[in-house]
């Protein structure tokens, strides 16, 4: 009997291993039918997870931390997240209008973000503060996930935003300026992870193991250099908004050990520590966070990899 596992993910190139595992029957071999929905924002994702509409979320590690600590973008919302595997480090790009040539020119302008208290917002604040532009010298607007943010900059509604691939390369190829990247600031940054609801995981450990086993196969295929052209073709098929001329740059970032997928879906401890440091510094909660292990539940990954 086939079991359905519902996944909600942010749009982006890091979904390629999941696409591969579906296309190649890796989940099917585990007796799973994996359905993937794309979220328009972190708040929507957390709401739907808390309501039990999805079992698995591909989300930012900071989202797990924020909601676990009661610091999420929507007060009182608790999706009961725990990290069951790593996914990516991510390179976050600061994309701005072509007329903006330096950080100082962002002063008094509007920047589009997913939400105002997420980790990507803290990366933006840190980027600008390091270049002498303090919070309060610009405005930030909650717009949603990367496609919506990029569209708002492209239309001229906002002067800049934080992007991930493929949207960073799409923006650059469209003539917009890449003003800064997170990989220049941090040796490591845990961007994406795979999360589950703790309550669901407690009752469905075997299903989680099967899901991760299928995902690991899709991930291994994606990371195999011999599959580079086929992986690029699959990405273009699943994300038609990627311009073919940008595809190679997207794949290079996705496969980079600094900004891309983590082999074996491993977590990046230093990257998790960096996320906690930024949230400790910039969150209005004023709480110092140091122990990333409290958010982890990696037993199923260990079993899936064995």
C-alpha positions in Angstrom: 0.0 0.0 0.0 1.4 3.4 -1.0 1.5 6.1 1.7 1.2 9.8 0.8 3.7 12.2 2.3 2.9 15.9 1.9 5.8 18.3 1.6 5.7 22.1 1.6 8.8 23.8 0.4 10.1 27.3 -0.6 10.6 27.7 -4.4 14.2 27.4 -5.4 16.9 25.3 -6.9 17.5 23.3 -3.6 14.3 21.4 -4.4 16.2 19.5 -7.2 17.0 16.4 -5.1 13.3 16.0 -4.3 12.3 16.5 -7.9 15.0 13.8 -8.8 13.8 11.4 -6.2 10.2 11.7 -7.5 11.2 11.5 -11.2 13.4 8.4 -10.7 11.0 6.5 -8.5 13.2 6.7 -5.4 10.2 7.6 -3.1 8.0 5.1 -4.9 10.5 2.3 -4.2 10.0 3.1 -0.5 6.2 2.8 -0.9 5.7 6.6 -0.7 3.8 9.0 -2.9 5.4 12.4 -2.2 3.4 15.5 -3.0 5.2 18.8 -3.1 3.5 22.2 -2.6 5.2 25.5 -2.9 4.7 28.0 -0.1 4.2 31.7 -0.8 5.8 32.7 2.6 7.3 31.4 5.8 4.1 32.3 7.8 1.9 30.4 5.4 4.2 27.4 5.6 4.2 27.4 9.4 0.4 27.8 9.5 -0.2 24.8 7.3 2.3 22.7 9.2 0.7 23.6 12.5 -2.7 22.6 11.0 -1.4 19.2 10.0 -1.9 19.8 6.3 1.7 18.8 5.6 4.1 16.3 7.3 7.5 17.6 6.0 8.8 21.1 5.4 11.8 22.3 3.5 12.5 25.5 5.3 15.2 27.7 6.7 16.9 26.6 9.9 16.1 30.0 11.4 12.4 29.3 11.0 12.7 26.2 13.2 14.6 28.3 15.8 12.3 31.2 15.7 9.0 29.3 16.2 10.6 27.0 18.7 11.6 30.0 20.8 8.3 31.8 20.4 9.9 34.4 18.1 8.2 33.4 14.9 6.9 35.9 12.3 3.3 35.3 13.6 2.7 35.5 17.3 1.3 32.4 19.0 1.9 30.2 16.0 3.7 26.9 16.8 4.3 24.5 13.9 6.1 22.1 16.3 9.2 22.0 14.0 12.2 19.8 14.5 15.2 19.3 12.1 15.3 15.8 10.7 18.1 16.5 8.1 20.2 19.2 6.6 19.7 20.4 3.1 21.8 23.5 2.0 24.1 26.2 3.3 22.6 28.7 0.8 24.2 31.8 -0.6 21.9 34.8 0.1 22.2 37.6 -2.5 21.3 41.3 -2.0 19.7 42.2 -5.3 19.1 45.9 -5.9 18.0 48.2 -8.7 20.6 48.8 -11.4 21.0 52.5 -10.2 22.2 51.4 -6.7 26.0 51.0 -6.9 26.9 50.8 -3.2 25.3 49.9 0.2 25.0 53.6 1.3 22.5 54.3 -1.5 20.0 51.9 0.1 19.4 54.5 2.8 15.8 55.8 2.7 14.7 53.1 0.3 12.4 50.1 0.7 13.7 46.5 0.9 11.4 43.5 0.3 11.6 40.5 2.7 9.7 37.4 3.5 8.9 38.5 7.0 10.4 41.1 9.3 11.8 38.7 11.9 13.3 35.9 9.9 16.9 34.9 9.6 17.1 36.3 6.1 16.0 39.6 7.5 18.9 39.4 10.0 21.4 38.7 7.2 20.2 41.8 5.4 20.5 43.9 8.5 24.0 42.6 9.1 25.1 43.2 5.5 24.0 46.8 5.6 25.2 47.5 9.2 28.7 46.3 8.2 28.7 48.9 5.5 27.5 51.8 7.7 23.8 51.6 7.0 22.1 51.0 10.3 18.5 49.7 10.8 16.1 52.6 10.6 17.9 54.2 7.7 15.8 52.1 5.3 12.4 50.5 5.4 11.6 46.8 5.1 8.4 45.3 3.8 7.0 41.8 4.3 6.3 40.5 0.8 6.7 36.7 0.9 8.9 34.1 -0.7 11.6 34.8 -3.2 9.5 34.9 -6.4 7.2 37.5 -4.9 10.1 39.6 -3.6 12.0 39.4 -6.9 8.8 40.5 -8.7 8.4 43.4 -6.4 11.9 44.6 -7.2 11.6 43.9 -10.9 8.5 46.0 -11.0 10.1 48.9 -9.1 7.9 48.6 -6.1 10.9 48.0 -3.9 14.6 48.9 -4.3 16.1 45.5 -3.3 15.6 42.2 -1.7 17.4 39.0 -0.5 17.4 36.2 -3.0 18.4 32.6 -3.4 19.1 30.6 -6.6 17.8 30.6 -9.2 16.4 34.0 -8.6 19.8 35.6 -7.9 21.1 34.5 -11.3 17.8 35.4 -13.0 18.0 39.0 -11.5 21.6 39.4 -12.6 20.9 38.2 -16.1 18.0 40.7 -16.2 20.3 43.6 -15.5 19.8 44.1 -11.8 22.8 44.5 -9.4 24.1 41.8 -7.0 25.4 44.1 -4.3 26.4 41.6 -1.7 26.4 37.9 -0.9 26.3 36.1 2.5 29.2 33.9 1.6 31.5 36.9 1.8 30.3 37.5 5.4 30.1 34.0 7.0 32.4 31.0 6.6 29.2 28.9 7.0 25.5 29.5 7.2 22.9 26.8 7.6 20.2 27.9 5.2 17.8 25.1 4.3 16.9 22.1 6.4 14.3 19.4 6.3 11.8 19.7 9.2 8.9 17.6 10.5 6.3 18.2 13.2 7.6 16.6 16.4 4.1 15.1 17.1 3.9 13.5 13.6 7.5 12.2 13.8 6.8 10.5 17.1 4.1 8.4 15.5 5.6 8.0 12.0 9.3 7.3 12.5 9.3 4.6 9.8 7.7 6.8 7.3 10.3 9.5 8.0 13.1 7.0 7.5 11.6 5.9 4.1 11.2 9.6 3.0 14.8 10.4 3.9 16.1 7.2 2.2 14.4 8.3 -1.0 15.6 11.9 -0.6 19.2 10.7 -0.1 19.1 8.8 -3.4 17.8 11.9 -5.2 20.5 14.0 -3.5 23.3 11.5 -4.4 22.1 11.6 -8.1 22.0 15.4 -8.1 25.6 15.7 -6.7 27.1 13.1 -9.0 29.1 15.0 -11.6 28.2 12.5 -14.3 24.6 13.7 -14.0 25.3 17.4 -14.3 23.6 17.9 -17.7 20.6 15.7 -16.8 20.2 17.5 -13.5 20.3 20.9 -15.2 17.6 19.7 -17.7 15.4 18.5 -14.8 15.8 21.8 -13.0 14.8 23.7 -16.1 11.8 21.4 -16.6 10.6 21.8 -13.0 11.4 25.6 -12.8 10.6 27.0 -16.2 11.1 30.6 -14.8 14.9 29.9 -15.0 16.4 31.4 -18.1 18.5 28.8 -19.9 21.4 31.2 -20.0 21.3 31.3 -16.2 21.0 27.6 -15.6 24.8 26.8 -15.4 25.3 29.6 -12.8 22.4 28.2 -10.8 23.8 24.7 -10.9 27.3 25.9 -10.0 25.9 27.6 -6.8 23.7 24.6 -6.0 26.7 22.2 -6.2 29.1 24.5 -4.4 30.3 23.3 -1.0 30.1 26.9 0.2 26.6 27.7 -1.0 24.9 24.5 -2.0 23.5 21.1 -1.1 25.2 19.3 1.7 26.2 15.8 0.9 24.4 13.1 2.9 21.9 15.8 4.0 24.3 16.5 6.8 23.8 19.5 9.0 26.5 22.2 9.2 27.2 22.9 12.9 29.2 26.1 12.3 26.4 27.3 10.0 23.8 26.6 12.6 25.9 28.5 15.2 26.0 31.4 12.8 22.2 31.4 12.5 21.9 31.5 16.3 24.4 34.3 16.6 22.5 36.5 14.2 19.1 35.8 15.8 20.7 36.5 19.3 22.1 39.8 18.0 19.2 41.2 16.0 16.0 39.6 17.4 13.9 42.0 19.6 13.5 39.1 22.0 16.9 39.8 23.4 17.7 36.2 24.2 21.1 34.6 23.6 20.8 31.3 21.8 23.8 29.0 21.7 22.6 25.3 21.7 21.6 24.3 18.1 21.2 20.6 19.2 17.9 21.3 21.0 16.2 21.7 17.6 17.5 18.5 16.1 16.0 15.0 15.7 18.5 13.2 13.5 17.8 9.6 14.4 15.8 8.9 11.2 18.6 10.3 9.0 21.1 8.1 10.7 18.9 5.1 10.0 18.2 6.1 6.4 21.9 6.5 5.7 22.9 3.1 7.2 
